[in-house]
Amino acid sequence: MSGEQEAARRAARAIDALRRGWTITIKGSDAHLHVRAIETAAEYSASSILLSTSRAATLKLVNQHAAADTQLPVMIAAPEGLDATLATAIADPALDLRHPMKGPFAAEALPDAKAASAAMELARHAGLLPAFLVSADAEASSPVVEPDDVSAFADAGRLEIAARALLPVAANEDAEIIAFRSDADAADHVALIVGKRDESIPIVRLHSECLTGDVLGSLKCDCGPQLHGALEEMTAASWGILLYLRQEGRGIGLVNKLRAYALQDQGFDTVDANTRLGFAVDARDFSIAARMLKLLSVSKLKLLTNNPEKVAGIEAEGISVTERLPIKIEANPYNADYLATKKDRTGHKL
């Protein structure tokens, strides 16, 4: 096993431990952080709490001297009487209307900035809120991870084809499904080759998983109609490839996406909801799609998307996008604001 593979597996073990509520140790250059996720913790004794930058801003912490660098996570002293209710209220901005009276909190200096930032990224990979209880020490058996391990975990280069089979679908009976698996990440990505492959440039759609839209028919987004519209366009062309990426909620996971929905119900748009939760506006990794295309021996494509960032992300990985094909979906009363936000705040174009 290579050093990079071992590093990725250390990160995977740490992610699994966080989801189980266990303490992990993140080794930094200046100090080590012993943390467990507030969301899954079984008990709440802690010396400090580590929060994302945006959550700290909501709690009016970033202007305190010890938290003056607004690009870094923020650590606060654990308040007296910390229990599950208070810890969850501190961590989850979707609960602010239910628990408006919190604080005041005392910000503390970060013991190690890289370790703290790595904790935020581990939370995203685990699909958890980026909020941690910090302890003075950890058990000897606790998983240990370094910031470089987290970077290795995000590397899509370990992705390989795991299985393939014929799969007739409603849009086209002549289709093949191919599953891709990483040796570290549990998410299995899928490609659906629609039609018979020939020498022409294929139409490709990068489609991020959306349980609510693709399966349940949610009217809050345009994901389901985009998915089915893409398959129809591929059928009308010579052939095409649907890459179904397991990056729910623009990379923040299903549970956090539903928290973002709750914030949208409170009046925040999709951009502000994601950042208020402590995540990037778009945390997806399009290098995964590029790796899948390379394994399928596709170097040129026509990309079916309204998102210029997808074009840039694919081209940055050495895949040539010969044409961007827009995909137009009619708005409904439930997603009109969402579609307007994608156009006005994230640069989507028809």
Phi, psi and omega in degrees: 000134181287165178298323179293320178296318179295321178297316179297323180289327174298317178296320179298320178294322179294319178298315179298318180297319179298319180295333179272355180088013182271161176277139172237160176247127175253115183278119177254175179287324184259331181197164176257145177250128176253109189227155168221148185289133178301322186298327185245002184297143177269334176217158197239019173290131183196154176273329184212171175231133179255126185234158175290162180303313184291325177294321177298322179296319179298324181273009176062043182255337192290343179270356175288148188304316185289347181236037189285338178279105186285358178267355185247156170301167184234139176249136177235156175292137179296126181290158177295148178072024181296124176223187184299319182295312181291317181299317180293322178295325177291323187280324193252108181293341178293345181261006186298325179289332179279328181231073186285336186263099179224149178090187006288155181246148178256115179286147179238160177289139177291130177291329178204116186294317182294321178295320179295318179294323177297324178299319179298319181289324177297322178299318179297315179298329180277352183072028183248159172298139180281072181212129190227146166274133182250128180249162180287332180208181180217162177293153182298333182273359182294141177301143179242134183219152177244157178307323179294332177294322180294321177296319179296325180297326182283352182288121182280357185295344181277355182293133179221160176288129182255325182196159177207152181198158173291140181214090175297133180237168185300323182287332184196120181290340181264086183216153178229135178254137182230126180259141180240141183224144175258153179280357179240319186269138181280349182284126177258117179270158188226143170242138174243113176271118185256124181086181181268126180294135175221198184277355180287161179284125185282155167275130183236138174238123172269108185243116179279136181311136177216093181302315184294321182273314185288322187257315187267353178073033180305140176266359182283341182227183179245018188293312180301308177300323178295319180300309183288326176296322179296317180297323178293320179294323178295321179295323179289335178271185178296311179194168180198173181226125171261119174262112181261105189263132182277068181229061184304142175064039184055036173095005182257354177094161186297311184297316179292329175297320178293327173296321177296322176300318180298322177292324176297324177296338178271358175114358179275145175278177187296328178292308182293328178296314180297314182290326179295328176287346179103016182244166175291160176302320178219109184259014181287155180244101183281353174294335176298315178298319180297319178298319178298317180297319179296321178292337176268005180060042176248117181247345178228144181201162168256119188264123180271098184196155170257001187256106180300335180293331176293320177299311181297319181295320179289316181294329178296340180262011174091011176263132182272123175261104184282338181199140171261123180256118180289155176233117187256127178236132179290136179285156172234172183300340184268337183242006183300316179293322178299314180294323177295322178295319178299322180286314189275332187244339179240011169075020179291144183226151173266000000 
